[in-house]
Amino acid sequence: MTDWKARAAALYDGSFRPMFIDGAWCKGRSGKVIEARNPANGDLLATVPQGDAVDMDAAVAAARKAFLGPWSKFTPFERQALLLRIAEAFEQNWEDLCLSDTLDMGMPIQRTLGNSRRVLGMLRFYAGQAVTIHGQTIQNSFPGEIYSSTVREPIGVVGAIIPWNAPIAGSIWKIAPAIATGCTVVLKPSEEASLTVLMIAKIMQEAGLPDGVLNVVTGLGTEAGAALAQHPGVDKIVFTGSTATGQAIARAATGNLKHVSLELGGKSPVIVCRDADIDQAVPVAAMSVFANSGQICIAGSRLFVAREIHDEFMRRVADYASNLKIGQGIETDTDIGPIISARQADRIAGYLAAGPNEGAKVLAGGNRADSPALQGGHYIQPTVFGDVTDDMSIAREEIFGPVISALPFDTLDEVVERANATPYGLAAGIFSTHLGTAHKLAHRIKAGSVWVNMYHAIDPVVPFGGVKMSGYGREGGIEHMQEYLDTKAIWINTD
Ligand code: NAD
């Protein structure tokens, strides 16, 4: 059995980890650093540079040089071979990558390890896509020998900004399609979780990624992130994070009218119909929120339950929540790991207080979790609120913590209207054993992804993204490649 604690001590010892620009490992101009602390116990894991606008200029220049230089001569088959080598290297280093994420942002190790199908699948899917890029020959209405065709070209330098809740998958979803299409990347990880992204850059460099194709600038969102979003040398921004930051990025991008894709927040409904298979629905509905301690954009945090089965269903969800084991992510039996930071735990605790103040009833949890084994970390009990109404803040706002708000409903028309009455549109879940009901609801709910009798499924080949204020653009699937390509029309007069 793996001794994860011994491996953790060997992986991070509190030392400085440089950032990655133009194939070189650099300290950053200012000399300032950000501390990377383990949210499970407060231990210092490492320090990373607090990159600024000057570092960002250097990274964007390196990405441009690579885009115009030897990288532009790589054939699709060479880019494919590179992605396949990176996939191999990821497979060999998978346990270290997962351990790094668990230490840096708290996700239970069993969950990080379980993401291999998705992450390795992404690298291999985009390797396949690299050799499928093609334009069209188009018959035009001009007389004579005039030919028109299109070619698909890489969009250029891509600025990628990611949050802290899934660094491995979050960064690969930005980098792999860039390599497949021939773009170059400047990636700004979250200041809360940069370490695994630096490890990813090292693995890719060792697998043969040319200098400048990927640059990682660590730093604050308001400093390094803002500099990237407004940089005139960047052709596209791909962003995952909160809706408020997405709005700031869309505004900053107007300077050079760069393309923007936004994967933002949500307040996703899960609808449990009266004919649902309750045994199946209880654990899935609960874990739709409690996985990763609720720090998931697609959390099904508004749980609509048909009134006929509501009390029984919620009693079972509350039991399920109360039996989850809270602990450090490094322990293999942990269900609920820490919250990323004291600030985020305080924010969630504000909602734990707001629920009862606004009239909700605590069915499970409702407090911070505290025990000698959790000292130094930030933990919140998995919480279930009953007697919630649509106007309460816990039913309207994204909490990004392990908090379920239960809402009874009477008719399908009513639940569709209430489920859609949100500015967000990222995901939804439906539980019903009646195919017609499930089918109709799936079409009527406004969301980028709808799962029936399941939740959470995300696959490299299936597009993922939001509608309304959950953003625009798609990651995954063939659509994702199009986000990194421009179309050029070429006319040839052979007369
Ligand atoms: P955040 O918006 O605070 O930060 C995300 C990233 O943006 C970080 O790297 C941060 O440094 C950077 N940033 C912050 N301010 C910036 C600015 N002014 N300009 C440029 N960059 C800036 O989000 P978070 O708290 O790290 O993550 C949680 C949020 O992310 C939640 O709202 C969650 O729903 C969302 N999220 C969405 C998805 C999705 O796929 N839709 C996935 C994961 C997380």
Residues whose N, C-alpha, C, O or C-beta is under 5 A from the ligand:
A	BS01	NAD	I161 I162 P163 W164 K188 P189 S190 E191 G219 L220 G221 T222 G225 A226 A229 T240 G241 S242 T243 T245 A248 E263 L264 G265 G266 C297 S470
